[in-house]
Amino acid sequence: MLAMLKWEITKTVRRLGWICIGYLLLLCLLWVLPAGAGRIGWMQPLLLTSSTFLALGAFAGMLYPTWNMVSYFSKDSYFMERLTGVPYWKVMLAKLPAGAGELLFMMAAARAGEALMAKFCVASSHGYFSMNLSASDPVFFLEAAVFVPVMFTFFYLLFSERIKSFRMFAAFLPTVILLTGINKNGDFGWKFYTGAAVLLALMLWRAGGIASKHYE
């Protein structure tokens, strides 16, 4: 299990390492620029580009844990990894910390970018990148790093046996409905988290069983 976790973290770093470095360099640039840069005509395209990059990075970072989980089951994806014989549920379990680490970095970078872009908004009439979430950061992190990847992968594999052409869309709908119901009715107390942990564990275990049957 530790070997799988190390491998998933290594893959994530290899995939996103240069993007993360670019993000940090952009944050450093925004930090050294004076607030008055927002009023300089030739600087505005740079700030708009930076704002767009921050927004795209935050959105992609939010989706990465789910993509990382589902992509394992795409056609011919990581064929050599499957030959190791590691149970699918263990592979999916190892992907969760790797995706959570990536999401934590992107959320922190996005919040830093939001704070840095705010100084240019104050000094000019332009609006730049801001990240407005319907839930608090810890709740959003838990949902994007654990809830959505597990639920979406479960439904994706469940529908793979029946609907191959539209399985992504078919998995999207119940995931959104279930997550909306959780956000609407969950009080996020210990009972909620206990119930959610049981549900996600069952989904992960069942998804591993479906994958073993479908891909072997």
Disulfide bonds with the S-S distance in Angstrom:
none
